[in-house]
Amino acid sequence: MTTTVVALGDALPVLQALPRADSAACGDDDASSHVRTVVWGADLAALSPRRARMRLKQAAAEALDAVLDRPGISRLIVVFVRDARASAIWRVGEAIASRLCAQAVRRRGRDFDVIVVDASDCDDAALLCDRIAESGALRAGTIGDVALEWDDIRGQSIRRAAADHSL
């Protein structure tokens, strides 16, 4: 059996431990039929705050397009790193997660999770990848849509952080 998590988009250093695939092959053959979660990297580090916000929206749209026609995929995690000047960009993540989740559920007619993670301050890439892998094993719809920062998931699972965030 192959992994349930695969990385696409920009090759971020914090996501190096995750297996990579190209979007054209993801979910199209037996080797990728067990993929349930796609992690989409977005490198915003060299961009101004305005351009970073625009690029994050564009990356999220590309990510959704890459997974919507793959029925086995039930979770999209958009992970981004940003420049310190764009520290407020994570707020845009909430709107992105909500919009993408609604689009996916409307188009597919079933549960779909969208998680946006600001990994800019991530100092433990292995732990981040572990958190992502943990969430990849969950049933669709257990997380919903949420935007999190690295500090939110450093000490707890993405599922727990999402539950805390919704309170």
C-alpha positions in Angstrom: 0.0 0.0 0.0 1.3 3.5 -0.8 1.3 6.5 1.4 -1.9 8.4 2.1 -0.2 11.8 1.8 1.6 13.3 -1.2 3.2 16.8 -1.7 2.7 19.0 -4.7 3.3 22.6 -5.5 6.5 24.4 -4.4 9.1 22.1 -2.9 9.4 23.7 0.6 12.3 22.6 2.9 9.8 22.0 5.7 8.0 19.4 3.5 11.0 17.5 2.2 10.1 14.4 4.2 6.8 14.0 2.3 6.7 12.0 -0.9 6.3 14.2 -4.0 4.3 13.6 -7.1 3.3 15.7 -10.1 -0.3 16.8 -10.2 -1.0 15.0 -13.5 -0.2 11.6 -11.9 -1.8 12.1 -8.5 -4.7 9.7 -8.2 -4.6 8.4 -11.8 -3.1 4.9 -11.3 -2.9 2.1 -8.9 0.3 3.4 -7.3 -1.4 6.6 -6.2 -4.9 5.2 -5.5 -4.3 5.3 -1.8 -3.5 9.0 -1.7 -6.1 10.6 0.5 -4.4 13.9 1.4 -2.6 16.4 -0.9 -0.2 18.9 0.7 0.4 21.9 -1.6 3.5 24.0 -0.9 3.6 27.7 -1.5 6.8 29.7 -1.2 5.9 33.3 -0.5 9.2 34.2 1.2 10.6 36.6 -1.4 7.4 38.4 -2.1 6.0 41.7 -0.8 2.9 41.4 1.5 0.6 42.3 -1.4 2.2 39.9 -3.9 2.3 37.1 -1.2 -1.4 37.4 -0.6 -2.1 37.2 -4.3 0.2 34.3 -4.8 -1.3 32.4 -1.8 -4.8 32.8 -3.4 -3.4 31.6 -6.7 -1.6 28.6 -5.2 -4.7 27.6 -3.3 -6.8 27.7 -6.5 -4.2 25.6 -8.3 -4.2 23.1 -5.5 -8.0 22.8 -5.5 -7.9 22.3 -9.3 -5.3 19.6 -8.9 -7.4 17.5 -6.5 -11.1 18.1 -7.3 -11.3 15.4 -10.1 -9.5 12.8 -7.9 -12.3 11.1 -6.0 -10.0 9.4 -3.5 -8.6 12.6 -2.2 -10.5 14.0 0.8 -8.2 16.5 2.3 -6.1 19.4 1.0 -3.4 21.0 3.1 -1.9 24.3 1.8 1.4 24.9 3.6 3.2 28.2 3.0 6.2 30.1 4.2 6.3 33.9 4.0 8.6 36.8 4.6 8.6 38.4 8.0 7.1 41.6 6.4 4.0 39.6 5.5 3.2 38.4 9.0 -0.5 39.2 8.7 -1.0 37.0 5.6 -2.2 34.0 7.7 -5.5 35.8 8.2 -6.1 35.4 4.5 -5.8 31.7 5.1 -9.1 31.6 6.9 -11.0 32.9 4.0 -9.1 30.7 1.6 -9.8 27.5 3.6 -13.5 28.4 4.0 -13.9 29.2 0.3 -12.0 26.1 -1.0 -13.8 23.8 1.4 -17.2 25.1 0.3 -16.3 24.8 -3.4 -15.0 21.2 -2.9 -18.1 20.1 -1.0 -20.4 21.7 -3.5 -18.7 20.2 -6.5 -18.1 16.7 -5.0 -21.2 16.4 -2.8 -19.4 14.9 0.2 -17.1 15.9 3.0 -13.7 17.5 2.2 -11.2 19.1 4.5 -9.1 22.2 3.7 -6.3 23.2 6.1 -4.0 26.2 5.5 -0.8 26.2 7.5 1.6 29.1 8.0 4.9 27.2 8.5 7.1 30.3 8.3 8.3 29.9 11.9 8.6 26.1 11.7 11.8 24.9 13.5 11.0 21.2 13.3 10.2 20.0 9.8 10.0 16.4 10.9 7.3 17.2 13.4 5.4 19.2 10.9 5.4 16.3 8.5 4.3 14.0 11.3 1.4 16.2 12.1 0.4 16.2 8.4 0.7 12.4 8.2 -1.5 12.1 11.3 -4.2 14.2 9.8 -3.9 12.2 6.5 -5.2 9.1 8.4 -8.4 10.8 9.6 -11.8 10.3 8.1 -12.9 13.1 5.7 -14.9 15.8 7.4 -13.3 15.5 10.8 -11.4 18.8 10.4 -13.5 20.9 8.0 -11.8 24.2 7.1 -9.2 25.9 9.2 -6.2 28.1 9.0 -3.4 27.5 11.5 0.1 28.7 12.4 3.0 26.5 13.3 2.7 27.4 17.0 -0.9 26.0 16.9 0.3 22.6 15.9 3.7 22.4 17.5 2.3 20.8 20.7 -0.8 19.1 19.4 -2.3 17.4 16.3 -3.9 19.4 13.5 -7.2 17.9 14.4 -6.9 19.1 18.0 -5.7 22.5 17.0 -8.6 22.8 14.6 -11.1 21.9 17.3 -9.5 24.5 19.7 -9.6 27.1 16.9 -13.3 26.5 16.4 -14.1 27.3 20.0 
